[in-house]
C-alpha cells in the first residue's frame, strides 16, 4: 500500500559498545550477549517498519583513521552476519572513522547491502587527523564484488573539508581568480556521483545529533541526481520538514534511551518516531 507522497528511507542506527581488539582486553566481553542484544534491536526496527538498519562501531572512540585490528573486524563481521540473517530489511555498516574498504569487505562476506563512508572523495581535517578520500581504495573490490551500495557523507560532521576550504580561499583571491562557492559545491556533488560512484549522499549537521539546515539539504538535493539522506539531528518535530525535500533519513540519537547516542534503542521512542513518519504520509507499508 502506497501513500500520496511516496516512499522515503528511514534507517535506524545500532550503536555498538566498545569492541574487543588485539591491543586491549575487555574483561566482561561475551560475543553471544552482544549478538543477542544487537539482533533484538535490529528485529525491533524491522518489526516497527523501518526500511533499513545500519550497524556502527560507535563505542570505539576516539576513532583511528582506519580500523584495522583483526579482532575488532572479526567480531564486527560476526555481529553483522547474525543481523543480516535475522531481519528482512537491508543492513548497512559504518566502520569509523573512515574504514570504507573494511566495511565493504564485511558487507561482501555477510550479505549486508550498503555501507556508509565518511570521506569518499574529500580530504577532511578531523579529530582523528587528516583523512584522505576512500574512493581509490574501494575501486578494485567494487569492481570484483559489485552490488554493495555506498552511502557517502558530503562535508561530513566532526570534520572540515579541505575541498571546500580551498574553494573559499580561491573565491577570496578575487584579484587572481573567482570561483563561485555554489558552483564549487555543485562540482563536488557531481564528483561524488561521477568520480566517487556514490549511490546516495548523506547530509549532516556539524556534530552527532545536530541537524543540518533545510536550505542546505535543499541545496544538495538541487544538485544531486542520486538520493539525498539526512544523517543527523532528525527528531519528531522536524522530520516532516526534512522529508519534504530529502529522500530519506538516518535516525540514531533520538530513538535511543533518553535520546542519547550510544544508548540502547528505546522501543517506545522508536515506535513513536516511525509512527510520526507515517503520519506525514511517506512510508509504504510492508
NORURMO-V505888 format. One record per residue. N is the residue number from 1. RES is the residue in one small letter. PHI is phi as a letter, one per 40 degrees, with the letter a starting at -180 (none if undefined). OMEGA is omega in whole degrees, -180 to 180 (* if undefined). NEAR is the number of other ideal C-beta (glycine too) atoms within 12 Angstrom. Layout:
n = <N	N>
res = <RES	RES>
phi = <PHI	PHI>
omega = <OMEGA	OMEGA>
near = <NEAR	NEAR>
This chain:
n = <1	2	3	4	5	6	7	8	9	10	11	12	13	14	15	16	17	18	19	20	21	22	23	24	25	26	27	28	29	30	31	32	33	34	35	36	37	38	39	40	41	42	43	44	45	46	47	48	49	50	51	52	53	54	55	56	57	58	59	60	61	62	63	64	65	66	67	68	69	70	71	72	73	74	75	76	77	78	79	80	81	82	83	84	85	86	87	88	89	90	91	92	93	94	95	96	97	98	99	100	101	102	103	104	105	106	107	108	109	110	111	112	113	114	115	116	117	118	119	120	121	122	123	124	125	126	127	128	129	130	131	132	133	134	135	136	137	138	139	140	141	142	143	144	145	146	147	148	149	150	151	152	153	154	155	156	157	158	159	160	161	162	163	164	165	166	167	168	169	170	171	172	173	174	175	176	177	178	179	180	181	182	183	184	185	186	187	188	189	190	191	192	193	194	195	196	197	198	199	200	201	202	203	204	205	206	207	208	209	210	211	212	213	214	215	216	217	218	219	220	221	222	223	224	225	226	227	228	229	230	231	232	233	234	235	236	237	238	239	240	241	242	243	244	245	246	247	248	249	250	251	252	253	254	255	256	257	258	259	260	261	262	263	264	265	266	267	268	269	270	271	272	273	274	275	276	277	278	279	280	281	282	283	284	285	286>
res = <x	x	x	x	x	x	x	x	x	x	x	x	x	x	x	x	x	x	x	x	x	x	x	x	x	x	x	x	x	x	x	x	x	x	x	x	x	x	x	x	x	x	x	x	x	x	x	x	x	x	x	x	x	x	x	x	x	x	x	x	x	x	x	x	x	x	x	x	x	x	x	x	x	x	x	x	x	x	x	x	x	x	x	x	x	x	x	x	x	x	x	x	x	x	x	x	x	x	x	x	x	x	x	x	x	x	x	x	x	x	x	x	x	x	x	x	x	x	x	x	x	x	x	x	x	x	x	x	x	x	x	x	x	x	x	x	x	x	x	x	x	x	x	x	x	x	x	x	x	x	x	x	x	x	x	x	x	x	x	x	x	x	x	x	x	x	x	x	x	x	x	x	x	x	x	x	x	x	x	x	x	x	x	x	x	x	x	x	x	x	x	x	x	x	x	x	x	x	x	x	x	x	x	x	x	x	x	x	x	x	x	x	x	x	x	x	x	x	x	x	x	x	x	x	x	x	x	x	x	x	x	x	x	x	x	x	x	x	x	x	x	x	x	x	x	x	x	x	x	x	x	x	x	x	x	x	x	x	x	x	x	x	x	x	x	x	x	x	x	x	x	x	x	x	x	x	x	x	x	x	x	x	x	x	x	x>
phi = <none	b	b	c	c	g	c	b	c	b	b	c	b	b	c	c	c	d	c	c	b	c	c	a	c	b	c	c	c	b	c	c	c	c	d	c	c	c	c	c	c	c	c	d	c	c	c	c	h	c	c	a	a	b	b	b	c	c	c	c	c	c	c	c	d	a	c	b	d	c	c	d	c	c	c	c	c	c	c	c	c	c	c	d	c	b	b	b	c	c	b	b	b	b	b	c	c	a	c	c	c	c	c	c	c	c	c	c	c	b	g	c	c	a	b	b	b	c	a	c	b	c	b	b	c	b	c	c	h	c	b	c	c	c	d	c	c	c	d	c	c	c	c	c	b	c	h	c	c	b	c	b	c	b	f	c	c	f	a	b	c	c	d	c	c	c	c	c	c	c	c	c	c	c	c	b	a	b	b	c	c	c	c	c	c	d	c	c	d	c	c	d	c	c	c	c	g	c	c	a	b	b	b	b	c	c	a	d	g	c	c	c	c	c	c	c	c	d	c	c	c	c	c	c	b	b	d	b	b	c	b	a	g	c	a	d	c	b	c	c	c	c	c	c	b	c	c	i	a	b	b	b	d	c	c	c	d	g	g	b	d	g	c	c	c	c	d	c	c	c	c	d	c	c	c	c	c	c	c	c	g	b	c	c	c	c>
omega = <-177	177	-176	-178	174	-172	171	175	172	-172	178	-178	171	180	178	172	177	-178	179	176	179	-177	-176	-178	173	-168	-175	-177	175	-174	179	176	179	-179	-179	180	-178	179	178	-178	180	179	177	180	177	-177	-179	178	174	-174	179	178	177	-179	-173	179	-173	-175	-176	179	-3	-169	169	176	-178	177	-178	-175	-175	180	178	-179	178	179	180	179	180	180	-178	180	-180	176	179	-179	-169	-175	-180	-178	179	179	178	-177	170	178	-176	12	-179	-176	-177	180	179	179	180	179	177	179	178	-176	-172	-176	175	-170	-179	174	173	-178	-175	-180	-177	180	-180	166	-174	175	-175	175	176	-177	180	-177	-178	-176	-176	-175	180	179	-178	-171	-173	-177	177	178	-176	-178	-178	174	177	-177	179	172	-170	172	174	-173	-168	177	-178	180	176	-178	174	178	-178	177	180	180	180	178	-180	-179	-180	179	-172	179	179	178	180	175	177	-175	179	177	180	176	177	178	178	176	179	180	176	-175	-172	-177	-179	179	179	176	176	178	-180	-178	-176	169	-176	-176	177	179	180	-177	169	176	178	178	178	177	178	-179	179	179	-180	-175	-171	173	177	-178	176	-176	174	-168	176	171	180	178	-177	-177	-178	-173	-180	-180	-180	-177	173	-175	-176	180	179	-180	169	-175	-179	-171	-169	-177	178	177	-178	179	-176	178	-179	176	175	176	176	-177	-178	179	179	178	180	-177	-177	175	176	177	179	178	178	175	-172	-174	170	-177	178	*>
near = <11	12	17	10	19	16	24	37	40	43	45	48	45	49	35	39	28	26	38	29	23	15	15	14	12	21	8	11	21	14	25	14	15	31	29	17	24	42	28	24	40	40	29	30	42	30	22	34	30	42	37	38	48	50	52	44	41	31	27	33	23	15	28	24	28	28	36	20	23	17	22	34	31	24	35	46	32	27	40	46	28	30	44	34	19	28	35	20	29	35	45	47	48	45	43	45	38	41	37	44	32	36	46	41	31	39	42	27	22	30	24	40	35	42	46	50	49	43	45	46	39	39	29	33	23	29	20	25	18	19	34	25	33	39	30	19	26	37	21	14	27	29	12	13	19	17	19	34	34	42	49	46	46	47	40	44	35	30	33	22	32	23	33	27	21	21	26	18	18	20	21	15	13	11	8	10	13	15	23	15	21	19	17	27	30	23	23	38	34	22	26	42	28	16	20	34	30	41	34	42	47	48	46	39	28	19	19	31	30	24	31	38	20	25	16	29	37	20	27	40	30	19	26	32	19	27	33	41	44	47	48	36	33	46	28	26	15	29	36	25	24	42	35	21	31	39	34	41	51	48	48	45	36	38	44	29	19	16	25	19	29	25	24	26	39	24	21	18	29	39	22	22	38	37	21	31	40	28	17	27	21	32	30	19	15	15>
